[in-house]
Amino acid sequence: MRRMVVNTTVRRAALSHGGGVRALSSDLSELLREMSNQDLDMRLEAIKAEKKRRQATLIIGAAGAVGKRLCHALSQRGHRVIASDRMENIPGTLKDAVSDGERPGVCVGGIDVTDSEALRALFHEHADENTTVWNLAAPLSVETAMDPTVAEAITVGGMEKVLSAMSEVGAKRICFTDSIGSFGAEAPRENATAKWLTENPQQDPGSDYGRQKRGCRELMDQFRREHGGDPRFAVLPGVLHSNPVWGNGTTEYALDALLAAPHQETKLGLPTGEAYVCPIDPDIAMPMVFVDDLMRGLIALQEAEPHELTEPENGYCIPGLSFTPNELFAEIRKHHPGFGFR
C-alpha cells in the first residue's frame, strides 16, 4: 500500500504562512489521486473508525426513564457514554447500561443542572469538541404544573447553563427532547410537524410546560447563531413501555390501565371492586410511540450528518400511532372482559 508522506518543504510552508495550507491541500489531493480505489476505501474506513473513537455522548439527566434507555441503546451501538445525573448514588441499572457496550462509559453523580460550577467541571473533565450532548434534565408535564417556578429553573435555566459549559470546551452538537405538549390549541390536529412550531413561535402552548420547551428551543437556536452550534430536537409523543416505573406524564394512563386490568376482581365478567379511574377524556386521541422505536429515532437524529437534516432548526417529530382511551380499553376487554373504568 502506498504511504501518504507529505514532503518537509510543504510541511514547513504550512507552518510558516497561510499559503502553505493551500500547498499542503494540493499535495494531499495529488497523493489521493494516485491511490487505488481499494486503498481509498481502506483509508476512509480507518478515518471513520478514528473519528468514532474520538467521539463521546454526554447525557445530562441520565437516570430518568428516557435517559437510562438511551444510555443503553447508545452503548449497544458502540458509543462511549458519559451518564450524569443529580443523584449522588447512581443506580446499578444505569451503571450497567453504560458499561454494556464495546466502549465502556462512565457515570458521574451529583451533577445538578442548575449548578453552573458543577456543570463546568463535568464538561472540562469529560467533554470536548467531539462530544455530543443530550440535555434530558426536565420535569414532566404534571410535575411542571405543580411547581412552574422550579421547573423553569431546571428546564430553561439548566439549558442555558449546559450551553454555556459546551461553549467553553468547544462542543457543538446538543440534542433535546421536546414534547407534544408544545402544541397548543392553534396547532393542526393531524400531520403536525416540528416545522410548525418553528414557524409559529408565538403560539400559546397552553401550559408552562410547553412554554418552557419553547424557551429551550430559542436558547438552542441562539447557540447556533452565536457559537456555530449544531442543535437538534425531537418532539416526543407519549411512550409505550413495560417498565414498572417510568414517570408521571399524562400518557402514562395507558400503562396504568394495562397493569390494573389483570388484577381487577370480577364476577360473571363484571368488575366487583374499584374501577380504573382514567385521568383524561376517554374520547381524546393521543399520539404514542413504543420505547424501542423512540430510541431508534433519537439515535438517528444524533448520528445524522448536518447536511442530512433539512427541517428548520433541525427539529423532527417522532412518529407513532394515535388512539383514544376508549379504543385502548376496548382492546383490553378482549383479554380481560371484566375490566372496568370510569
LOFI-676213 format. One record per residue: residue in one letter; x, y, z of N, C-alpha, C in turn. Coordinates in steps of 0.2 Angstrom, whole numbers, always signed. Example, Ala and Ser with C-alpha at 12.3 -4.5 7.8 and 13.67 -1.06 7.14 Angstrom:
# LOFI-676213
  residuo   n_xx   n_yy   n_zz  ca_xx  ca_yy  ca_zz   c_xx   c_yy   c_zz
        a    +66    -28    +39    +62    -22    +39    +66    -16    +39
        s    +64    -11    +35    +68     -5    +36    +64     +0    +39
***
This chain:
# LOFI-676213
  residuo   n_xx   n_yy   n_zz  ca_xx  ca_yy  ca_zz   c_xx   c_yy   c_zz
        m     +4     -6     +0     +0     +0     +0     +4     +6     +0
        r     +3    +11     -4     +6    +17     -4     +6    +21     +2
        r    +11    +24     +5    +11    +28    +11    +10    +35     +9
        m     +6    +38    +13     +4    +45    +12    +10    +49    +16
        v    +15    +52    +12    +20    +56    +15    +20    +63    +12
        v    +20    +68    +17    +20    +75    +15    +27    +77    +15
        n    +30    +80    +10    +37    +82    +10    +38    +88    +15
        t    +44    +88    +17    +45    +93    +23    +45   +100    +20
        t    +46   +101    +14    +46   +108    +12    +38   +111    +12
        v    +34   +107    +10    +27   +108    +11    +25   +109    +18
        r    +27   +105    +22    +25   +105    +29    +28   +111    +32
        r    +34   +113    +31    +37   +120    +34    +33   +126    +31
        a    +31   +125    +25    +27   +131    +22    +20   +131    +25
        a    +17   +126    +27    +11   +126    +30    +11   +129    +37
        l    +17   +128    +40    +18   +131    +47    +19   +138    +47
        s    +23   +140    +41    +25   +147    +41    +21   +152    +39
        h    +16   +151    +34    +12   +156    +31     +5   +152    +28
        g     +0   +156    +28     -6   +153    +25     -6   +150    +19
        g     -2   +152    +14     -1   +149     +8     +1   +142     +8
        g     +4   +140    +13     +7   +133    +14     +1   +129    +15
        v     -5   +131    +18    -11   +127    +19    -13   +125    +12
        r    -14   +129     +7    -16   +128     +1    -11   +123     -3
        a     -5   +124     -1     +0   +119     -4     +0   +112     -2
        l     -1   +112     +5     -2   +105     +8     -9   +102     +6
        s    -14   +106     +5    -20   +103     +2    -19   +100     -5
        s    -15   +104     -9    -14   +102    -16    -10    +95    -16
        d     -5    +95    -11     +0    +89    -11     -4    +83     -9
        l     -9    +84     -4    -13    +78     -2    -18    +76     -8
        s    -21    +81    -11    -25    +79    -17    -21    +75    -22
        e    -15    +77    -23    -11    +73    -28    -10    +66    -26
        l     -8    +65    -20     -7    +58    -17    -13    +54    -17
        l    -19    +57    -16    -25    +54    -16    -27    +51    -23
        r    -26    +56    -28    -27    +54    -35    -23    +48    -37
        e    -17    +47    -34    -13    +41    -36    -15    +35    -33
        m    -19    +35    -27    -21    +29    -24    -26    +25    -27
        s    -26    +18    -27    -31    +14    -30    -38    +15    -26
        n    -43    +13    -29    -50    +13    -25    -50     +9    -19
        q    -46     +3    -19    -46     -1    -13    -42     +3     -7
        d    -36     +6     -9    -33    +10     -4    -37    +15     -1
        l    -41    +19     -6    -45    +24     -3    -50    +22     +1
        d    -53    +16     +0    -59    +13     +4    -56    +11    +11
        m    -50     +9    +11    -46     +7    +17    -45    +13    +21
        r    -43    +18    +18    -41    +25    +22    -48    +27    +25
        l    -53    +27    +21    -59    +30    +23    -62    +26    +29
        e    -61    +20    +29    -63    +16    +35    -59    +17    +41
        a    -53    +18    +40    -48    +20    +45    -50    +27    +48
        i    -52    +32    +44    -53    +38    +46    -60    +38    +50
        k    -65    +34    +47    -71    +34    +51    -70    +31    +58
        a    -66    +25    +58    -65    +22    +65    -62    +27    +70
        e    -57    +31    +67    -54    +35    +72    -58    +41    +74
        k    -63    +43    +69    -67    +48    +71    -72    +46    +76
        k    -74    +39    +75    -79    +36    +80    -76    +35    +87
        r    -69    +34    +87    -66    +33    +93    -65    +39    +97
        r    -65    +45    +94    -64    +51    +97    -70    +54   +100
        q    -76    +51    +98    -82    +54    +99    -85    +51   +106
        a    -89    +55   +109    -92    +53   +115    -99    +56   +116
        t   -103    +53   +120   -110    +56   +121   -111    +57   +128
        l   -112    +64   +130   -113    +66   +137   -121    +67   +138
        i   -124    +63   +143   -131    +63   +144   -132    +67   +151
        i   -135    +72   +151   -137    +76   +157   -144    +73   +159
        g   -145    +71   +165   -152    +68   +167   -152    +61   +165
        a   -147    +58   +165   -147    +51   +163   -151    +46   +167
        a   -152    +47   +173   -156    +42   +177   -163    +42   +176
        g   -166    +47   +172   -173    +47   +170   -175    +41   +166
        a   -181    +41   +165   -184    +35   +161   -181    +35   +154
        v   -181    +40   +150   -178    +40   +143   -171    +40   +144
        g   -168    +43   +149   -160    +43   +149   -157    +36   +150
        k   -160    +32   +154   -157    +25   +155   -158    +21   +149
        r   -164    +22   +145   -164    +18   +139   -160    +20   +134
        l   -159    +27   +134   -154    +30   +128   -147    +28   +130
        c   -145    +28   +136   -138    +26   +138   -137    +19   +135
        h   -142    +15   +137   -141     +8   +135   -141     +7   +127
        a   -145    +10   +124   -146    +10   +116   -139    +12   +113
        l   -137    +18   +116   -131    +21   +113   -125    +16   +114
        s   -124    +14   +120   -119     +9   +122   -119     +3   +117
        q   -124     +0   +116   -125     -5   +112   -123     -4   +105
        r   -124     +2   +103   -122     +4    +96   -115     +6    +95
        g   -111     +6   +101   -104     +7   +100   -102    +14   +103
        h   -106    +18   +105   -104    +25   +108   -101    +24   +115
        r    -97    +28   +116    -94    +29   +123    -99    +34   +127
        v   -102    +32   +132   -107    +36   +135   -105    +39   +142
        i   -105    +45   +143   -104    +48   +150   -111    +50   +153
        a   -113    +46   +158   -120    +47   +160   -120    +51   +167
        s   -123    +57   +167   -123    +61   +173   -130    +63   +175
        d   -130    +63   +182   -137    +65   +185   -136    +68   +191
        r   -141    +71   +194   -141    +75   +200   -140    +70   +206
        m   -142    +64   +205   -142    +59   +210   -135    +57   +212
        e   -133    +57   +219   -127    +56   +221   -125    +49   +220
        n   -129    +44   +222   -128    +37   +221   -132    +35   +214
        i   -128    +34   +209   -130    +32   +203   -133    +24   +203
        p   -139    +23   +201   -142    +16   +201   -138    +11   +197
        g   -138     +5   +200   -134     +0   +197   -136     -1   +189
        t   -143     +0   +188   -146     -1   +181   -142     +3   +176
        l   -141    +10   +179   -138    +14   +174   -131    +13   +173
        k   -127    +11   +178   -120     +9   +178   -120     +3   +173
        d   -124     -2   +173   -124     -7   +169   -125     -5   +161
        a   -130     +0   +161   -132     +2   +154   -126     +5   +150
        v   -121     +9   +154   -116    +12   +150   -110     +8   +150
        s   -110     +2   +153   -104     -2   +153   -105     -9   +149
        d   -111     -9   +146   -113    -15   +142   -110    -15   +135
        g   -107    -10   +132   -106    -10   +125    -98    -11   +124
        e    -96    -10   +118    -89    -12   +116    -84     -6   +119
        r    -87     +0   +120    -83     +5   +123    -86     +7   +130
        p    -84     +4   +135    -87     +6   +142    -87    +13   +143
        g    -92    +16   +146    -93    +23   +148    -92    +24   +155
        v    -94    +30   +158    -93    +31   +165   -100    +35   +167
        c   -101    +34   +174   -107    +38   +177   -104    +43   +182
        v   -107    +49   +182   -105    +54   +186   -111    +57   +190
        g   -111    +56   +196   -117    +58   +200   -116    +65   +203
        g   -121    +68   +206   -121    +74   +210   -120    +80   +205
        i   -123    +79   +199   -122    +85   +194   -129    +88   +193
        d   -131    +93   +197   -137    +97   +196   -137   +102   +191
        v   -141   +101   +186   -141   +106   +180   -142   +113   +182
        t   -144   +115   +188   -145   +122   +190   -138   +124   +193
        d   -133   +120   +194   -127   +122   +197   -122   +123   +191
        s   -120   +129   +190   -116   +131   +184   -109   +128   +185
        e   -106   +128   +191    -99   +126   +193    -99   +118   +192
        a   -104   +115   +194   -104   +108   +194   -104   +106   +186
        l   -108   +109   +182   -108   +108   +175   -101   +109   +172
        r    -98   +115   +173    -92   +117   +170    -87   +112   +172
        a    -87   +109   +178    -82   +104   +180    -83    +98   +176
        l    -89    +96   +175    -91    +90   +171    -89    +90   +164
        f    -90    +96   +161    -88    +97   +154    -81    +97   +153
        h    -77   +101   +158    -70   +101   +157    -66    +95   +158
        e    -69    +90   +162    -66    +84   +163    -68    +79   +158
        h    -74    +79   +155    -77    +73   +151    -79    +75   +144
        a    -79    +82   +142    -81    +84   +135    -76    +88   +132
        d    -77    +88   +125    -73    +92   +121    -77    +93   +114
        e    -73    +95   +109    -77    +97   +103    -80    +91    +99
        n    -78    +85   +101    -80    +79    +98    -86    +76   +102
        t    -88    +79   +107    -94    +77   +112   -101    +79   +109
        t   -105    +74   +109   -112    +76   +108   -116    +76   +115
        v   -120    +81   +116   -123    +82   +122   -131    +81   +122
        w   -134    +77   +126   -141    +76   +127   -143    +79   +133
        n   -147    +84   +133   -150    +88   +139   -157    +85   +140
        l   -157    +80   +145   -164    +77   +147   -166    +79   +153
        a   -163    +84   +157   -165    +86   +163   -171    +91   +163
        a   -176    +88   +164   -183    +92   +164   -188    +89   +168
        p   -192    +92   +172   -198    +89   +175   -203    +87   +169
        l   -207    +82   +171   -213    +80   +166   -218    +85   +167
        s   -223    +85   +163   -229    +90   +162   -233    +90   +169
        v   -234    +85   +172   -238    +85   +178   -234    +89   +184
        e   -227    +87   +184   -223    +90   +189   -222    +97   +188
        t   -222    +99   +181   -221   +106   +180   -227   +110   +182
        a   -233   +107   +181   -239   +111   +183   -239   +112   +190
        m   -236   +107   +194   -237   +108   +201   -232   +113   +204
        d   -226   +114   +201   -222   +120   +203   -218   +123   +197
        p   -221   +127   +193   -219   +130   +187   -212   +134   +188
        t   -211   +137   +194   -205   +141   +195   -199   +136   +196
        v   -200   +131   +199   -194   +126   +200   -193   +123   +193
        a   -198   +121   +190   -197   +118   +183   -194   +123   +178
        e   -195   +129   +179   -192   +134   +174   -184   +134   +176
        a   -183   +134   +182   -175   +135   +184   -172   +128   +181
        i   -175   +123   +181   -172   +116   +179   -172   +116   +171
        t   -177   +117   +168   -178   +116   +161   -175   +122   +157
        v   -177   +128   +158   -174   +133   +154   -167   +136   +157
        g   -167   +137   +164   -161   +139   +167   -155   +134   +166
        g   -157   +127   +166   -152   +122   +165   -150   +122   +158
        m   -154   +123   +153   -152   +123   +146   -147   +128   +145
        e   -148   +134   +148   -144   +140   +147   -137   +138   +150
        k   -137   +135   +156   -130   +133   +159   -127   +127   +155
        v   -130   +123   +152   -127   +117   +148   -124   +120   +142
        l   -128   +125   +139   -125   +128   +133   -119   +132   +134
        s   -119   +135   +140   -113   +139   +142   -107   +135   +143
        a   -108   +129   +146   -102   +124   +148   -100   +121   +141
        m   -104   +120   +136   -102   +117   +130    -98   +122   +126
        s   -100   +129   +126    -96   +134   +123    -89   +134   +126
        e    -88   +133   +132    -81   +133   +135    -76   +128   +132
        v    -79   +122   +131    -75   +116   +129    -75   +115   +121
        g    -79   +119   +118    -80   +118   +110    -85   +113   +108
        a    -89   +110   +112    -94   +106   +110    -99   +109   +106
        k   -101   +106   +101   -106   +109    +96   -113   +106    +96
        r   -113    +99    +96   -119    +96    +95   -123    +95   +101
        i   -129    +98   +102   -134    +97   +108   -140    +95   +105
        c   -143    +89   +108   -149    +86   +107   -154    +87   +113
        f   -160    +88   +111   -165    +89   +116   -172    +86   +114
        t   -175    +84   +120   -182    +80   +119   -187    +85   +120
        d   -190    +88   +115   -196    +92   +116   -202    +87   +117
        s   -208    +90   +116   -214    +86   +118   -220    +88   +114
        i   -225    +84   +113   -231    +86   +110   -235    +91   +114
        g   -233    +92   +121   -236    +97   +125   -234   +104   +122
        s   -229   +105   +117   -228   +111   +114   -233   +114   +110
        f   -237   +109   +107   -243   +111   +103   -249   +113   +106
        g   -251   +120   +105   -257   +122   +108   -263   +121   +104
        a   -268   +125   +106   -275   +124   +103   -275   +126    +96
        e   -270   +131    +93   -270   +133    +87   -266   +128    +82
        a   -263   +123    +85   -259   +118    +81   -264   +113    +77
        p   -262   +111    +71   -266   +106    +67   -267   +100    +71
        r   -273    +97    +70   -274    +91    +74   -271    +85    +70
        e   -270    +85    +64   -267    +80    +60   -260    +82    +57
        n   -256    +78    +56   -249    +79    +52   -246    +85    +55
        a   -246    +86    +62   -242    +92    +65   -235    +90    +64
        t   -231    +95    +63   -223    +94    +62   -220    +99    +67
        a   -213    +97    +68   -209   +102    +72   -208   +108    +68
        k   -209   +108    +61   -208   +114    +57   -213   +119    +59
        w   -219   +117    +61   -225   +121    +63   -223   +125    +69
        l   -220   +122    +74   -218   +125    +80   -213   +131    +78
        t   -208   +129    +74   -203   +135    +72   -206   +140    +68
        e   -211   +139    +64   -215   +144    +60   -220   +148    +64
        n   -222   +145    +70   -227   +149    +74   -224   +150    +81
        p   -219   +153    +82   -215   +154    +89   -220   +157    +94
        q   -225   +161    +92   -229   +165    +97   -235   +161    +99
        q   -236   +155    +96   -242   +152    +98   -242   +150   +105
        d   -248   +150   +108   -248   +148   +115   -249   +141   +116
        p   -244   +138   +119   -245   +130   +121   -250   +129   +126
        g   -252   +134   +130   -257   +132   +134   -255   +130   +141
        s   -248   +129   +142   -246   +127   +148   -239   +130   +149
        d   -237   +130   +156   -230   +132   +157   -225   +127   +154
        y   -227   +120   +154   -223   +115   +151   -221   +117   +144
        g   -226   +118   +140   -225   +120   +133   -221   +126   +132
        r   -222   +131   +136   -218   +137   +136   -211   +136   +137
        q   -210   +132   +142   -203   +131   +144   -199   +127   +139
        k   -202   +122   +135   -199   +119   +130   -198   +124   +124
        r   -202   +128   +123   -201   +134   +118   -195   +138   +120
        g   -194   +139   +126   -188   +143   +129   -182   +139   +127
        c   -182   +133   +128   -176   +129   +126   -174   +129   +119
        r   -179   +129   +115   -178   +129   +108   -175   +136   +106
        e   -177   +141   +109   -175   +148   +107   -167   +148   +110
        l   -166   +145   +115   -159   +146   +118   -154   +142   +113
        m   -157   +136   +111   -153   +132   +106   -151   +135    +99
        d   -157   +139    +97   -156   +142    +91   -151   +148    +92
        q   -151   +151    +97   -146   +157    +99   -139   +154    +99
        f   -138   +148   +102   -132   +144   +102   -129   +143    +95
        r   -134   +141    +91   -132   +140    +84   -129   +147    +81
        r   -133   +152    +82   -131   +158    +78   -124   +161    +81
        e   -124   +161    +88   -118   +164    +91   -112   +160    +92
        h   -113   +153    +92   -107   +149    +93   -106   +144    +88
        g   -110   +144    +83   -109   +139    +77   -111   +132    +80
        g   -116   +132    +84   -118   +126    +87   -122   +122    +82
        d   -123   +115    +84   -127   +110    +80   -133   +108    +84
        p   -138   +112    +85   -143   +110    +90   -148   +105    +86
        r   -151   +101    +89   -156    +96    +86   -162    +95    +91
        f   -168    +94    +89   -173    +92    +94   -178    +88    +91
        a   -180    +83    +96   -185    +78    +94   -192    +80    +98
        v   -197    +80    +94   -204    +81    +98   -207    +74    +99
        l   -207    +73   +106   -209    +66   +108   -217    +65   +109
        p   -220    +60   +107   -227    +58   +109   -226    +55   +116
        g   -232    +52   +118   -232    +48   +124   -228    +41   +122
        v   -225    +38   +128   -220    +32   +127   -224    +26   +129
        l   -224    +21   +125   -227    +15   +127   -221    +10   +129
        h   -222     +7   +135   -216     +3   +138   -219     -2   +142
        s   -214     -6   +145   -216    -11   +150   -213    -10   +157
        n   -209     -4   +158   -206     -3   +164   -211     -2   +170
        p   -210     -5   +175   -214     -4   +181   -215     +3   +183
        v   -209     +7   +183   -209    +14   +185   -206    +18   +179
        w   -209    +23   +177   -207    +27   +171   -207    +34   +173
        g   -213    +37   +174   -213    +44   +176   -221    +46   +178
        n   -222    +52   +178   -228    +55   +179   -231    +59   +174
        g   -231    +57   +168   -233    +60   +162   -241    +59   +161
        t   -244    +63   +157   -251    +62   +155   -252    +55   +152
        t   -248    +53   +147   -249    +47   +143   -248    +41   +147
        e   -246    +41   +153   -244    +35   +157   -251    +32   +159
        y   -257    +35   +158   -263    +31   +159   -263    +24   +155
        a   -260    +24   +149   -260    +18   +145   -257    +12   +149
        l   -251    +13   +152   -248     +8   +156   -252     +6   +162
        d   -254    +12   +165   -258    +11   +172   -264     +6   +170
        a   -268     +7   +165   -273     +3   +163   -272     -4   +162
        l   -266     -5   +158   -264    -12   +156   -262    -15   +163
        l   -259    -12   +167   -257    -15   +174   -262    -17   +178
        a   -267    -12   +178   -273    -13   +183   -278    -19   +180
        a   -278    -20   +174   -284    -24   +171   -283    -32   +174
        p   -277    -35   +174   -277    -42   +176   -279    -43   +184
        h   -279    -37   +188   -279    -38   +195   -286    -35   +197
        q   -290    -33   +193   -297    -31   +195   -301    -38   +197
        e   -305    -37   +202   -309    -43   +204   -316    -42   +200
        t   -318    -48   +197   -324    -48   +193   -328    -54   +195
        k   -334    -54   +193   -339    -59   +194   -344    -59   +188
        l   -344    -65   +185   -348    -65   +179   -346    -60   +174
        g   -340    -59   +173   -337    -54   +168   -338    -47   +170
        l   -340    -45   +176   -341    -38   +178   -337    -37   +184
        p   -334    -31   +184   -330    -29   +189   -334    -28   +196
        t   -331    -31   +201   -334    -31   +208   -331    -26   +213
        g   -325    -24   +211   -321    -19   +215   -321    -12   +212
        e   -315     -9   +214   -314     -2   +211   -313     -2   +204
        a   -316     +2   +200   -314     +3   +193   -308     +7   +192
        y   -305     +6   +187   -299    +10   +185   -302    +17   +183
        v   -298    +22   +186   -300    +29   +185   -296    +32   +180
        c   -299    +34   +174   -295    +37   +168   -294    +44   +170
        p   -288    +47   +169   -287    +54   +171   -288    +59   +165
        i   -289    +56   +159   -291    +60   +154   -297    +59   +150
        d   -300    +63   +146   -306    +62   +142   -305    +55   +138
        p   -310    +50   +139   -309    +44   +136   -310    +44   +128
        d   -312    +50   +126   -313    +51   +118   -307    +55   +115
        i   -302    +57   +119   -297    +61   +116   -291    +56   +114
        a   -290    +57   +107   -284    +53   +105   -277    +56   +106
        m   -273    +52   +108   -266    +55   +110   -261    +51   +106
        p   -256    +54   +103   -250    +50   +100   -246    +46   +104
        m   -244    +41   +102   -239    +36   +106   -234    +33   +102
        v   -228    +31   +105   -223    +28   +102   -220    +22   +106
        f   -218    +17   +104   -215    +11   +108   -208    +13   +109
        v   -206    +12   +115   -199    +14   +118   -194    +12   +113
        d   -194     +6   +110   -188     +4   +106   -188     +8   +100
        d   -194    +10    +97   -194    +14    +91   -192    +21    +93
        l   -193    +23    +99   -191    +30   +101   -183    +30   +101
        m   -180    +25   +104   -173    +25   +104   -170    +25    +97
        r   -173    +21    +92   -170    +21    +86   -171    +28    +83
        g   -176    +32    +84   -177    +39    +81   -172    +44    +84
        l   -171    +43    +91   -167    +48    +94   -159    +47    +92
        i   -157    +41    +91   -151    +39    +89   -150    +41    +82
        a   -155    +40    +78   -154    +43    +71   -153    +50    +70
        l   -157    +54    +75   -156    +61    +75   -149    +63    +77
        q   -146    +60    +82   -140    +61    +84   -134    +60    +79
        e   -135    +54    +76   -130    +52    +71   -130    +55    +64
        a   -136    +58    +62   -136    +61    +56   -131    +66    +54
        e   -128    +66    +48   -124    +72    +46   -128    +78    +45
        p   -125    +84    +47   -128    +90    +46   -132    +91    +40
        h   -129    +89    +34   -132    +91    +28   -138    +86    +27
        e   -139    +81    +31   -145    +77    +30   -151    +79    +34
        l   -150    +84    +38   -155    +87    +42   -158    +93    +38
        t   -164    +93    +36   -167    +98    +31   -172   +102    +34
        e   -175   +100    +40   -180   +104    +43   -178   +110    +47
        p   -182   +115    +48   -180   +121    +51   -177   +119    +59
        e   -172   +122    +61   -169   +121    +67   -167   +114    +69
        n   -167   +110    +64   -166   +103    +64   -171    +99    +69
        g   -177   +101    +69   -182    +98    +73   -186    +93    +69
        y   -188    +88    +73   -192    +82    +70   -197    +79    +75
        c   -203    +78    +73   -207    +74    +77   -206    +67    +76
        i   -206    +63    +82   -205    +56    +82   -212    +53    +80
        p   -213    +49    +75   -219    +47    +73   -221    +41    +77
        g   -228    +39    +77   -230    +34    +81   -237    +32    +79
        l   -242    +31    +84   -249    +29    +82   -253    +33    +87
        s   -259    +34    +85   -264    +38    +90   -270    +34    +91
        f   -272    +34    +98   -278    +31   +100   -281    +34   +106
        t   -288    +33   +107   -291    +36   +112   -291    +31   +118
        p   -292    +33   +124   -293    +28   +130   -298    +23   +129
        n   -304    +25   +126   -309    +20   +124   -307    +15   +119
        e   -303    +17   +114   -301    +12   +110   -296     +7   +113
        l   -292     +9   +118   -287     +5   +122   -291     +1   +126
        f   -296     +3   +130   -300     -1   +134   -304     -6   +131
        a   -306     -5   +125   -310    -10   +121   -305    -16   +119
        e   -299    -14   +118   -294    -19   +116   -292    -23   +123
        i   -292    -20   +128   -290    -23   +135   -296    -28   +136
        r   -302    -26   +135   -308    -31   +137   -308    -37   +133
        k   -304    -37   +127   -304    -43   +123   -300    -48   +127
        h   -296    -46   +131   -291    -51   +135   -294    -51   +142
        h   -297    -46   +145   -299    -45   +152   -306    -43   +152
        p   -311    -47   +150   -318    -44   +149   -321    -40   +155
        g   -319    -42   +161   -322    -38   +166   -318    -31   +168
        f   -314    -29   +164   -311    -23   +165   -316    -17   +165
        g   -315    -14   +171   -320     -8   +172   -316     -1   +173
        f   -319     +4   +170   -316    +11   +171   -321    +16   +172
        r   -319    +22   +174   -323    +27   +175   -319    +34   +174
***
